[in-house]
Amino acid sequence: MSTPYQLAFTLHGHAADVRNLCAPSPDIPLLLSASRDGSAIVWGPSSKSKEWDVKLRVEGPEKRFVSCVGMTRWNGQAYLLLGSQSGILSSYILPSPDTAPPSIDSPLEEPQHTLVEHRQNLCCLDTSKAGSIATGSWDKSVIVWKDFKKALTIQSHDQAIWAVKFVGEDRLLTASADKKIILHSLDIASGRSTPLQTYTGHSEPVRGLSLKPDGTGFWSCANDGNINIYSFDQPSPKKTLSGHTSFVYSISAFPDGSGAISSGEDGTLRVWSETELLQTIPHTSNSLWSSAIVSSGLSSPYIASSSSDSTIRFFTKEERLMASAEERAEWDKEVSGRQLDKSQVGDVKQSDLPGIEALGREGKKDGQVIMIKNNGVVEAYQWSQPTSTWQQIGQVVDAIGQGRKQLYEGQEYDYVFDVDVSEGMPPLKLPYNVAENPWIAAQRFLNKHELPATYCEQVVEFIQKNTAGVTLGQGGGGGNDYVDPFTGGSRYTGATSSNAGPSYGGGDPFTGSGAYSSSPAPPPQSQRSNGILPVKTYLSFKQMNINAAKVKIAQLNDEIKSSNPDLAITDNEEKILNEIYALLSSPAVSLPSPETRDSKERYDSEVFLGLLMKWPEDKRFPLIDLSRCLAALSPLFGKTPSAPKALIQACGLDAPWSPGKSRETNTLLSLRGLANLFVTANGRQTISRPDTVESILRVLRGVEWSNWGTRKVVVATIALNYSILAVNNTFPSQLAEKLLDLIIHVLNNEKEDLETIYRASVALGNLLVSPLSGSLKVGEITNCKSIITKLASEKGEKRLKDLSKEIEGLGV
């Protein structure tokens, strides 16, 4: 490689990790970026300097984490595409490249299309020349869109989709966390796809794809740290390139076929030919989420990287485009001052390291890293093949190895913390690897347990405080310094234990607001030492996306108007819906207290439920979702006697089970709505009426367990919430046996999902310490104990084993 890439300029426009870059055309100087700050930016050359300007900045429709960006053309107009954490695909009119930068006070553009189909993070997208769009999601599905309408769905992978790439108009590559890459043929007209070839060769989740310009194959990258090159007609890679020392997130092939660039968790941007590593460009941050090859208007393109430090950096081989010598020297100084933890360079004892004389020997290949001991400081150097020199890339902190990995849900982690979210609630598992970005670990934890996203920063601070060598330059505190991120308590049940219990602030345990509780802090509970029973915090499913539901309801109403006008939303129903939207969009501090009996809400819940029931089954899911949210936040909805029955009938749970997407989606949302009714005092009164309890337990027990699918954890949650009523002596005593029967049904049938097993086990424990325990049959209790003991032994999860021992010790 004749001339190495050097820093050209840096772009600062985002406030958080820049997760994705997209250069829509190899011939047009244009770059799109997506960030976890909830925004996407269109960048283009400035008329005033060699740096680039913001041409357009937009926010996702729900103002949440934007995962990916792209561009398409439709009816002659260019559109910016955004994929978001909540699964929404949205579009915005794209300005021309020579557009002047918007003024600071310019209003943000509203989306032209908002497409709600994916159920989880929409993390990747691609577009074809003819305007088709492909999106991939953590929900394991790929959707192909035509004219901003869903054309077909592909469900060929077992785990999350991480990359999609069109091959012409009628073929599509998909890559997944299941370690596979699949080539599909597409028949958009008929809505069908056919898998043509499955490619193997990666040992970890596949994260990125890029086509070879000659059309003969493609590049891929993965968490195994490797770059693979494939021919379309061969299932195995024809070449595997190694050099990255951690996950590789992004791969982009040069348009001239000379090679590719890649970026990853080791904090490097790397340049490759088809046979070897040509250049390694270290950065000042660990996570380089994305890379792109961007037209510079000259013979040699820019290469760009995006990072967890919210920055986009451009590099060039064109001398006239390079940053000044002073700027490049400052950049090299920043890189050399970077502090690396041992996870990035390996475990080495200082006594085994050579001195500075090791820098006199040539490196073996570009990117090779060595550590030396210089005046008591461990320094890391990287060999640069283009310049034939060792370049300092940082100082190493905490160069002593740490303990063994811990298993959680079949995967290895450096740490698995037990987090007390609030008093009386079961501890939640927070897994973390020291090599991963703490923001991603925090977001994963919050998403899994449906906790407010506003606490992401607090969880990150908790991770950094309680792990060694993760906060670069600080080292780590021991287990005795553990501080729970939600309660401030010191409960760590990993390597050490603490007698300090969680604190209680008298308000909502997640937001700190007093809006969710009107009662003072409770007196100390007379719990068994080192136990969690009884659990007294109702579990719910509160996260919502009101804007998305609003858009979807309007879209479906337009369809109903054209097919069955009598079922369309009336003026009165629209007024009630607007009142509901306003209520659910309110900040936490202005929501009614869940303990109030008269909340003075203005909407008519019976009219709303009537609308829900009159809409066709395949179109009512956004209305059911509004019901789910109202169940958790609206005392008026909780006071509505018909609410539980309406939720059951809305998904057809009172009829024999038949599989189908509409029924499965409606059932999931309805069950979550039933679980949420326990949040308000009115809801608890409604859902604990004997006839309602008997009806709910009957329908839950009547469905074949295998038909529940992903909804089974909600069934266990409803059982757990009912068990809390039993602890509080507000559950109908004559139905205690039926509740126990449902719990036994869950424990007898569920063998895989730990969360379902754990929640059902807590429900049993609650029932056994409740005032109703004396009415239960001793034989069934003994049987339950043995089931839980067996499950705990098989699964080996600490919190389940601890709970099993506590239940076994109950004298019932």
C-alpha positions in Angstrom: 0.0 0.0 0.0 1.7 3.1 -1.2 0.2 5.9 0.9 -1.4 5.2 4.3 -4.7 6.8 5.3 -4.4 9.8 7.5 -6.9 11.9 9.5 -8.9 14.3 7.3 -11.4 15.8 9.7 -13.8 15.0 12.5 -17.6 15.5 12.6 -19.4 16.4 15.9 -23.2 16.5 15.6 -24.5 13.7 17.8 -24.7 13.5 21.5 -24.3 9.8 22.0 -22.9 6.7 20.2 -23.1 6.9 16.4 -24.3 3.4 15.7 -24.5 3.3 11.9 -23.0 5.1 8.8 -24.3 4.8 5.3 -22.8 6.2 2.1 -25.8 5.8 -0.3 -23.7 6.2 -3.5 -20.0 5.7 -4.4 -20.2 8.7 -6.7 -22.0 11.3 -4.5 -20.3 12.9 -1.5 -23.0 12.2 1.0 -23.0 10.4 4.4 -25.9 9.4 6.6 -25.5 8.7 10.3 -27.7 7.2 13.1 -27.2 7.6 16.8 -28.5 6.4 20.1 -29.3 10.1 20.9 -32.5 9.4 18.8 -31.4 11.4 15.8 -30.1 10.8 12.2 -28.0 13.3 10.3 -27.3 13.8 6.6 -23.8 15.2 6.0 -22.4 16.8 2.9 -19.4 18.9 1.8 -19.2 22.4 3.1 -18.9 25.4 0.8 -16.8 27.2 3.4 -14.1 24.6 4.3 -12.9 21.1 3.5 -15.0 19.7 6.4 -18.6 18.7 6.0 -21.9 20.3 7.1 -25.1 19.0 8.5 -27.6 19.1 5.6 -30.5 17.6 7.5 -31.1 16.5 11.1 -34.2 14.5 12.0 -35.4 12.6 15.1 -37.1 9.2 15.0 -40.9 9.3 15.5 -40.6 8.1 19.0 -37.3 10.0 19.8 -35.6 6.8 20.8 -32.3 5.0 19.8 -31.9 5.1 16.0 -30.1 1.9 15.0 -29.6 2.3 11.2 -30.1 4.6 8.3 -30.4 4.3 4.5 -31.7 6.1 1.4 -34.2 5.2 -1.3 -36.1 6.8 -4.2 -39.8 6.7 -4.6 -41.9 8.5 -7.2 -38.8 10.6 -8.1 -38.2 11.8 -4.6 -35.2 10.8 -2.4 -36.0 9.6 1.1 -33.9 9.2 4.3 -34.8 6.0 6.0 -34.5 5.4 9.8 -34.7 2.1 11.7 -35.2 2.5 15.4 -34.9 0.5 18.6 -38.7 0.2 18.9 -38.9 -1.6 15.5 -40.3 1.3 13.5 -39.2 2.2 10.0 -39.7 5.8 9.1 -38.9 8.0 6.1 -38.1 11.7 5.6 -37.7 13.8 2.4 -34.0 14.0 1.7 -32.5 17.3 0.6 -30.1 17.6 -2.4 -26.4 17.5 -1.7 -25.8 21.2 -2.3 -28.5 22.2 0.2 -27.4 24.9 2.7 -27.1 23.8 6.3 -30.3 24.3 8.3 -30.5 27.1 10.9 -30.2 26.2 14.5 -33.8 27.1 15.2 -35.2 25.3 12.1 -38.1 23.0 13.0 -37.3 19.3 12.7 -38.8 17.5 9.7 -41.8 15.2 10.4 -41.7 11.6 9.0 -43.5 11.0 5.7 -44.0 7.3 6.4 -44.1 5.4 9.7 -44.2 1.7 9.3 -44.8 -0.5 12.4 -44.3 -4.2 11.8 -41.2 -5.3 13.6 -41.6 -6.2 17.3 -38.1 -5.4 18.4 -35.0 -3.3 17.5 -34.9 -2.7 13.7 -31.1 -2.8 13.6 -30.3 -3.1 9.9 -31.6 -2.1 6.5 -30.7 -2.0 2.8 -32.2 -0.7 -0.4 -32.2 -1.9 -4.0 -31.7 0.3 -7.0 -35.4 -0.1 -7.9 -36.5 1.2 -4.5 -37.2 -2.0 -2.5 -36.3 -1.8 1.2 -35.2 -4.7 3.4 -35.1 -4.5 7.2 -33.8 -6.9 9.8 -34.7 -7.0 13.5 -34.0 -8.6 16.8 -37.4 -10.3 16.4 -35.6 -12.7 14.0 -37.5 -11.5 11.0 -36.7 -9.8 7.7 -39.3 -7.7 6.0 -39.1 -6.6 2.3 -41.0 -3.4 1.6 -42.2 -2.1 -1.8 -43.8 1.4 -2.2 -43.6 1.7 1.6 -45.8 -1.3 2.0 -44.9 -4.7 3.3 -44.3 -7.1 0.4 -43.0 -10.2 2.2 -41.6 -11.5 5.4 -38.6 -13.9 5.8 -38.3 -16.0 9.0 -35.4 -18.3 8.3 -33.0 -17.5 11.2 -33.1 -18.7 14.8 -31.8 -15.5 16.3 -31.6 -11.8 15.8 -30.9 -10.4 12.3 -27.8 -8.2 12.2 -27.3 -7.5 8.5 -29.3 -7.5 5.2 -28.0 -6.9 1.7 -29.8 -6.9 -1.7 -28.1 -8.8 -4.5 -29.8 -7.2 -7.5 -33.6 -7.0 -7.3 -34.6 -10.6 -6.8 -32.1 -11.9 -4.2 -31.3 -11.0 -0.6 -28.5 -11.9 1.8 -29.3 -12.1 5.5 -26.9 -12.5 8.4 -27.8 -13.4 11.9 -26.7 -14.0 15.5 -27.3 -17.7 14.8 -23.9 -17.6 12.9 -25.5 -18.2 9.5 -25.7 -16.2 6.3 -28.5 -17.1 3.9 -29.1 -16.1 0.3 -32.8 -15.9 -0.6 -34.6 -15.5 -3.9 -37.4 -13.0 -3.8 -40.7 -13.0 -5.6 -42.2 -9.7 -4.4 -45.2 -10.0 -6.7 -46.4 -13.2 -4.9 -45.0 -12.3 -1.5 -42.8 -15.3 -1.3 -39.1 -16.0 -0.8 -37.0 -19.2 -1.1 -33.6 -19.9 0.6 -31.0 -20.7 -2.1 -27.8 -21.1 -0.1 -26.7 -21.1 3.5 -23.1 -19.9 4.2 -21.2 -21.1 7.2 -17.7 -20.3 8.5 -18.3 -17.9 11.4 -18.2 -19.3 15.0 -20.1 -16.3 16.5 -22.9 -13.9 15.5 -22.5 -12.4 12.0 -22.6 -8.6 12.2 -22.0 -7.2 8.7 -22.2 -7.9 5.0 -20.8 -6.1 1.9 -21.0 -7.1 -1.8 -18.0 -7.5 -4.0 -18.2 -5.0 -6.8 -17.6 -7.7 -9.5 -20.8 -9.5 -8.4 -19.1 -12.8 -7.7 -19.5 -12.8 -3.9 -19.4 -10.9 -0.7 -17.5 -10.0 2.5 -18.8 -10.7 6.0 -17.6 -9.9 9.6 -18.6 -11.4 12.9 -18.1 -11.4 16.7 -15.5 -14.1 16.2 -13.1 -11.3 15.1 -12.8 -12.6 11.5 -13.4 -11.2 8.1 -14.7 -13.9 5.6 -14.8 -13.6 1.8 -17.3 -15.8 0.0 -18.3 -16.8 -3.5 -22.0 -17.0 -4.0 -21.8 -20.6 -5.3 -19.8 -21.9 -2.3 -21.1 -22.4 1.2 -17.7 -22.0 2.9 -15.5 -18.9 2.8 -12.8 -18.9 0.2 -10.6 -16.7 2.4 -10.6 -15.8 6.2 -8.7 -12.8 7.3 -7.8 -12.2 11.0 -6.5 -9.2 12.8 -9.2 -7.7 14.9 -8.9 -8.7 18.6 -12.6 -8.4 19.4 -16.0 -8.2 17.8 -16.1 -6.9 14.2 -19.2 -4.8 13.7 -18.9 -3.4 10.2 -17.5 -4.3 6.8 -17.5 -2.1 3.7 -16.0 -3.1 0.3 -14.2 -0.6 -1.9 -16.1 0.2 -5.1 -13.0 -0.5 -7.2 -12.7 -4.0 -5.9 -9.3 -3.4 -4.2 -10.4 -4.7 -0.8 -12.5 -3.5 2.2 -12.5 -1.7 5.5 -13.7 -3.0 8.8 -14.3 -1.7 12.4 -15.0 -3.2 15.7 -14.9 -3.4 19.5 -11.1 -3.3 19.6 -11.1 0.4 18.7 -9.5 0.0 15.3 -10.5 0.8 11.7 -8.7 -1.7 9.4 -7.9 -1.6 5.7 -7.7 -5.0 3.8 -6.9 -6.4 0.5 -8.4 -9.8 -0.4 -5.4 -11.5 1.0 -4.0 -9.4 3.9 -4.3 -6.6 6.3 -2.9 -3.4 4.9 -3.4 -0.8 7.6 -4.6 -0.5 11.1 -5.9 2.9 12.3 -6.3 2.9 16.1 -8.9 5.2 17.7 -9.3 6.8 21.1 -12.5 4.9 22.0 -13.2 1.2 22.2 -16.3 0.7 20.1 -16.2 1.6 16.5 -19.8 0.8 15.6 -19.7 1.4 11.9 -17.5 2.2 8.9 -18.2 3.5 5.4 -16.4 4.3 2.2 -17.4 7.8 1.1 -16.9 9.7 -2.1 -14.5 12.6 -1.9 -15.0 13.8 -5.4 -11.4 12.8 -6.2 -9.8 9.5 -7.3 -9.4 8.2 -3.8 -12.5 8.0 -1.5 -12.6 8.9 2.2 -12.9 6.1 4.7 -15.0 6.9 7.7 -15.7 5.5 11.2 -18.3 6.1 13.8 -17.7 5.6 17.5 -19.1 5.3 21.0 -17.6 8.8 21.7 -20.4 10.3 19.5 -17.8 11.2 16.8 -17.5 10.5 13.1 -13.9 10.6 11.7 -12.8 10.8 8.1 -9.5 9.5 6.8 -7.9 10.0 3.4 -4.9 9.2 1.2 -5.2 12.5 -0.7 -2.6 14.9 0.7 -4.7 18.0 -0.1 -7.6 16.6 2.0 -5.6 15.6 5.1 -5.8 17.5 8.3 -3.0 19.9 9.1 0.2 18.5 10.5 -0.7 20.0 13.9 -4.1 18.4 13.9 -2.7 15.0 12.9 0.0 15.3 15.6 -2.6 16.1 18.2 -4.7 13.1 17.0 -1.6 10.8 17.3 -1.1 12.1 20.8 -4.7 11.4 21.8 -4.4 7.8 20.5 -1.1 7.2 22.3 -2.6 8.5 25.6 -5.5 6.1 25.4 -5.7 3.8 28.4 -6.4 0.2 27.6 -7.7 -2.5 29.9 -6.3 -6.0 29.8 -9.4 -7.3 27.9 -8.1 -5.4 24.9 -4.5 -6.6 24.8 -4.6 -9.8 26.9 -3.4 -10.9 30.3 0.3 -10.3 30.9 2.3 -9.8 34.1 4.6 -6.8 34.2 7.5 -9.0 35.2 7.2 -10.9 31.9 7.3 -7.8 29.7 10.4 -6.6 27.7 11.8 -3.1 27.9 11.9 -0.3 25.4 14.5 -2.2 23.4 11.8 -4.4 22.0 10.8 -1.4 19.7 14.1 -1.9 17.8 12.8 -5.1 16.2 10.5 -5.0 13.2 6.9 -6.2 13.6 5.6 -9.3 11.8 2.5 -7.8 10.3 0.4 -4.6 10.3 -1.7 -4.2 13.4 0.5 -6.4 15.6 0.4 -5.2 19.2 3.1 -5.6 21.8 3.4 -4.4 25.4 6.6 -3.1 26.9 7.5 -1.9 30.4 8.8 1.7 30.4 9.7 3.2 33.8 7.1 1.1 35.6 4.3 1.9 33.1 3.0 -0.8 30.7 2.7 0.8 27.2 1.0 -0.8 24.2 2.5 -0.3 20.7 1.1 -1.3 17.3 3.2 -2.0 14.2 2.4 0.2 11.2 3.4 -1.6 8.0 3.0 1.4 5.7 5.5 3.5 7.8 7.5 0.5 9.2 7.3 2.0 12.7 5.9 1.1 16.1 3.1 3.5 17.1 2.1 3.9 20.7 -1.6 3.2 21.0 -2.0 3.6 24.8 -1.1 2.7 28.3 -2.4 -0.6 29.8 -4.2 -0.5 33.1 -5.0 -3.5 35.4 -2.6 -5.9 33.6 -3.4 -8.8 36.0 -5.9 -11.5 35.0 -9.3 -11.8 36.7 -11.6 -14.6 37.6 -13.5 -17.1 35.5 -16.4 -16.4 33.2 -19.9 -16.8 34.6 -22.8 -18.4 32.6 -26.1 -16.7 32.1 -28.7 -18.1 29.7 -26.0 -20.3 28.1 -23.6 -17.5 27.4 -20.3 -16.6 29.2 -19.9 -13.3 31.0 -17.3 -11.7 33.2 -19.9 -10.6 35.7 -23.5 -11.5 36.4 -24.9 -9.2 39.0 -28.1 -9.6 41.0 -29.9 -6.2 40.9 -32.6 -5.3 43.4 -34.9 -3.1 41.5 -37.2 -2.3 44.5 -38.1 -3.7 47.8 -40.1 -6.9 47.7 -39.3 -7.5 44.0 -37.2 -10.5 42.8 -33.6 -9.6 41.9 -32.9 -9.2 38.2 -29.8 -10.5 36.4 -27.4 -8.0 34.9 -24.8 -9.8 32.7 -21.7 -7.9 31.6 -18.4 -8.6 29.7 -15.5 -6.2 30.3 -14.8 -6.1 26.6 -18.3 -4.8 25.7 -19.7 -1.3 25.7 -21.4 -0.7 29.0 -24.2 1.3 27.2 -25.1 -1.7 25.2 -25.2 -3.9 28.3 -27.3 -1.4 30.1 -29.7 -1.0 27.2 -30.0 -4.8 26.9 -30.8 -5.0 30.6 -33.5 -2.3 30.5 -35.1 -3.7 27.3 -35.3 -7.3 28.7 -37.0 -6.2 31.9 -39.0 -3.4 30.3 -37.5 -0.8 32.6 -37.5 2.9 31.7 -34.8 3.9 29.1 -34.1 7.1 31.1 -32.1 4.9 33.6 -29.6 3.8 31.0 -27.0 6.3 32.1 -27.5 5.2 35.8 -27.0 1.6 34.9 -23.8 2.4 32.9 -22.5 4.3 36.0 -23.3 1.2 38.1 -21.4 -1.1 35.7 -18.4 1.2 35.7 -18.3 1.5 39.4 -18.6 -2.3 40.1 -16.2 -3.8 37.5 -12.5 -3.7 37.4 -10.7 -2.3 34.4 -13.8 -1.2 32.5 -13.7 2.5 33.3 -10.4 3.1 31.6 -7.7 4.7 33.7 -9.5 4.0 37.0 -9.1 0.3 37.7 -11.9 -1.3 39.6 -13.3 -1.5 43.0 -14.0 -4.8 44.7 -17.3 -6.4 45.4 -17.6 -4.6 48.7 -18.1 -1.3 46.8 -21.1 -2.6 45.0 -24.0 -0.1 44.8 -27.3 -1.1 43.3 -28.2 1.3 40.5 -31.9 1.6 41.4 -32.1 1.4 45.2 -28.6 2.5 46.3 -28.4 -0.7 48.4 -25.4 -2.9 48.6 -26.9 -6.2 47.8 -24.4 -8.2 45.6 -25.0 -11.9 45.6 -22.1 -12.8 43.3 -18.7 -13.5 45.0 -19.5 -11.6 48.2 -22.6 -10.8 50.3 -23.7 -7.8 52.1 -26.1 -7.3 54.9 -27.1 -3.9 53.7 -30.6 -4.0 52.3 -32.0 -1.9 49.5 -33.1 1.7 50.3 -36.6 2.9 49.7 -37.4 6.4 48.6 -41.2 6.4 48.9 -41.7 7.0 45.2 -41.4 5.2 41.9 -38.3 3.0 42.1 -37.3 3.8 38.5 -38.1 7.4 37.9 -37.8 8.8 41.4 -41.2 10.4 41.0 -43.8 10.3 43.7 -46.6 10.0 41.1 -46.8 6.2 41.4 -47.2 6.0 45.2 -49.2 8.1 47.6 -48.2 6.0 50.6 -45.2 6.7 52.9 -42.3 4.4 53.1 -43.4 1.0 54.5 -42.1 -0.2 57.9 -39.4 -2.9 57.9 -40.8 -6.2 56.8 -40.4 -9.3 58.9 -38.9 -11.4 56.1 -36.8 -14.5 56.6 -33.2 -13.6 56.7 -31.4 -13.9 53.3 -34.8 -14.6 51.6 -36.9 -12.7 49.2 -40.4 -14.1 50.1 -42.9 -12.7 50.2 -42.5 -10.7 47.0 -44.9 -7.8 47.1 -44.2 -5.7 44.0 -46.6 -6.3 41.1 -44.8 -6.9 37.8 -46.0 -5.0 34.7 -45.4 -4.3 31.1 -45.4 -0.5 30.9 -43.1 0.5 28.0 -45.1 2.2 25.3 -44.8 4.0 22.0 -47.9 6.2 21.8 -47.0 8.0 18.6 -46.5 4.7 16.8 -49.9 3.3 18.0 -51.5 6.6 17.0 -50.1 6.4 13.4 -51.0 2.8 13.1 -54.6 3.3 14.3 -55.1 6.1 11.7 -53.6 3.9 9.0 -55.9 1.0 9.8 -58.9 3.2 10.1 -58.3 4.4 6.5 -58.3 0.8 5.4 -61.5 0.1 7.3 -63.2 3.1 5.8 -62.7 1.8 2.3 -63.7 -1.8 3.1 -66.3 -1.5 5.9 -67.3 2.1 6.7 -69.7 1.1 9.5 -66.7 0.0 11.6 -64.7 3.2 11.1 -63.9 5.5 14.0 -66.8 7.9 14.8 -66.3 11.6 15.8 -67.0 10.7 19.4 -64.6 7.8 19.4 -61.9 9.9 17.8 -62.4 12.5 20.6 -62.0 9.8 23.2 -58.9 8.4 21.5 -57.3 11.9 21.5 -58.0 12.2 25.2 -56.3 8.8 25.7 -53.3 9.8 23.6 -52.9 13.0 25.7 -53.1 11.0 28.9 -50.6 8.4 27.9 -48.2 11.0 26.5 -48.2 12.9 29.8 -45.0 13.1 31.9 -44.8 10.8 34.9 -45.3 13.6 37.3 -48.7 14.5 35.9 -50.2 11.0 35.7 -52.8 10.1 38.3 -51.6 8.2 41.3 -52.3 4.5 40.9 -53.7 4.4 44.4 -56.4 7.0 43.8 -60.0 5.8 43.5 -61.3 8.9 41.6 -58.7 10.2 39.1 -61.0 12.6 37.4 -60.0 11.3 33.9 -62.2 12.5 31.1 -62.4 9.7 28.5 -65.2 7.1 28.3 -63.6 3.7 28.9 -66.7 1.8 27.9 -66.9 3.6 24.5 -63.2 2.9 23.9 -63.6 -0.8 24.7 -66.7 -0.9 22.4 -64.4 0.4 19.6 -61.9 -2.2 20.4 -64.4 -5.0 20.2 -66.0 -3.9 16.9 -62.8 -3.7 14.9 -61.7 -6.8 12.9 -59.4 -9.2 14.7 -56.5 -8.5 12.3 -56.7 -4.7 12.9 -57.4 -4.3 16.5 -53.9 -4.9 17.9 -52.9 -1.2 18.4 -56.2 -0.6 20.3 -55.4 -3.6 22.5 -51.9 -2.0 23.0 -53.6 1.2 24.2 -55.6 -0.9 26.6 -52.4 -2.5 27.9 -51.0 1.0 28.7 -54.2 2.2 30.2 -54.4 -0.8 32.5 -51.0 0.2 34.0 -51.5 4.0 34.2 -55.3 4.8 34.3 -57.3 4.3 37.5 -60.4 4.9 35.4 -59.6 2.0 33.1 -58.9 -0.1 36.2 -62.3 0.7 37.6 -64.1 -0.4 34.4 -65.8 -3.7 35.3 -65.8 -5.0 31.7 -62.1 -4.4 31.1 -60.8 -8.0 32.0 -63.6 -9.6 30.0 -62.9 -7.3 27.0 -59.2 -8.1 27.0 -60.0 -11.9 27.1 -62.5 -11.6 24.2 -60.3 -9.2 22.2 -57.8 -11.9 21.6 -60.2 -14.8 21.5 -58.9 -16.5 24.6 -62.5 -17.6 25.4 -62.5 -19.6 22.2 -60.5 -22.7 21.1 -56.9 -21.8 20.2 -56.0 -21.5 16.6 -52.5 -20.3 15.5 -52.1 -17.1 13.4 -50.2 -13.9 13.6 -53.2 -11.7 14.5 -54.3 -14.0 17.3 -50.8 -14.4 18.7 -50.1 -10.7 18.7 -53.5 -9.8 20.2 -53.0 -12.5 22.9 -49.6 -11.2 23.9 -50.9 -7.6 24.3 -54.1 -8.7 26.0 -52.2 -10.8 28.6 -49.9 -7.9 29.3 -53.0 -5.8 29.8 -54.3 -8.2 32.4 -51.0 -8.2 34.2 -51.0 -4.4 34.2 -54.4 -4.2 35.8 -52.7 -5.1 39.1 -50.7 -1.8 39.1 -53.7 0.5 40.1 -55.8 0.0 43.2 -58.9 0.1 41.1 -57.5 -2.5 38.7 -56.7 -4.8 41.6 -60.2 -4.5 42.9 -61.6 -5.3 39.5 -59.3 -8.2 38.6 -59.7 -9.8 42.1 -63.5 -10.3 41.9 -64.2 -14.0 42.2 -66.0 -14.4 38.9 -63.2 -12.5 37.1 -60.5 -14.5 38.8 -62.2 -17.8 38.0 -62.6 -16.7 34.3 -59.0 -15.7 33.9 -57.6 -18.8 35.6 -59.8 -21.0 33.5 -58.7 -19.6 30.2 -55.1 -19.5 31.2 -55.2 -23.1 32.3 -57.2 -24.2 29.3 -54.6 -23.3 26.6 -52.2 -26.1 25.6 -48.8 -25.0 27.0 -46.9 -25.3 23.7 -49.3 -22.8 22.1 -48.3 -20.0 24.5 -44.9 -19.5 22.8 -43.3 -16.1 23.8 -46.4 -15.3 25.8 -45.7 -17.9 28.5 -43.7 -15.4 30.7 -46.8 -13.2 30.9 -48.9 -16.2 32.1 -46.4 -16.7 34.9 -46.5 -13.0 35.6 -50.3 -13.0 36.1 -49.9 -15.9 38.4 -47.2 -14.0 40.4 -49.4 -10.9 40.6 -52.3 -13.0 41.9 -50.0 -14.6 44.5 -49.3 -11.0 45.8 -53.0 -10.5 46.3 -52.9 -13.8 48.3 -50.1 -12.4 50.4 -52.1 -9.3 51.1 -55.2 -11.5 51.8 -57.3 -9.9 49.0 -57.4 -13.0 46.8 -60.6 -15.1 46.9 -59.8 -17.9 49.3 -62.2 -20.3 47.5 -60.0 -20.1 44.4 -56.6 -20.7 46.0 -56.5 -24.3 44.7 -57.2 -23.1 41.1 -54.3 -20.6 41.4 -52.0 -23.4 42.7 -53.2 -25.6 39.8 -52.1 -22.9 37.3 -48.7 -22.6 38.9 -48.2 -26.3 38.9 -49.2 -26.3 35.2 -46.5 -23.8 34.4 -43.8 -25.6 36.4 -44.7 -29.0 35.0 -44.5 -27.8 31.4 -41.9 -25.1 31.1 -38.4 -26.5 30.7 -36.4 -23.8 28.9 -37.3 -20.2 29.8 -35.7 -19.3 33.1 -37.7 -16.2 33.7 -41.0 -18.0 33.3 -39.8 -20.7 35.7 -38.5 -18.2 38.2 -41.7 -16.1 38.2 -43.9 -19.2 38.6 -41.6 -20.3 41.5 -42.0 -16.9 43.2 -45.8 -17.2 42.8 -45.6 -20.6 44.6 -43.5 -19.2 47.4 -45.8 -16.3 47.9 -48.8 -18.6 48.0 -47.1 -20.8 50.6 -46.3 -17.8 52.9 -49.8 -16.2 52.4 -52.7 -16.6 54.8 -54.2 -19.0 52.2 -51.5 -21.6 52.6 -53.5 -23.6 55.1 -56.3 -24.3 52.5 -53.8 -25.9 50.1 -53.4 -29.7 49.7 -50.2 -30.9 51.3 -49.6 -33.5 48.6 -49.7 -30.8 45.8 -47.4 -28.6 47.8 -44.9 -31.4 48.2 -45.1 -32.1 44.5 -44.4 -28.5 43.7 -41.4 -28.3 45.9 -39.9 -31.3 44.3 -40.5 -29.9 40.8 -38.8 -26.6 41.7 -35.8 -28.4 43.4 -35.4 -30.5 40.2 -35.6 -27.4 37.9 -33.1 -25.5 40.1 -30.7 -28.3 40.0 -31.0 -28.7 36.2 -30.7 -25.0 35.4 -28.0 -24.2 37.9 -29.1 -20.5 38.1 -28.1 -19.0 41.5 -31.3 -17.0 42.1 -33.5 -20.0 41.3 -31.4 -22.3 43.5 -31.6 -19.8 46.4 -35.4 -19.5 45.9 -35.7 -23.3 45.8 -33.9 -23.7 49.1 -36.1 -21.0 50.6 -39.3 -22.7 49.4 -38.0 -26.1 50.5 -37.5 -24.7 54.0 -41.1 -23.5 54.4 -42.9 -25.5 56.9 -46.1 -26.1 54.9 
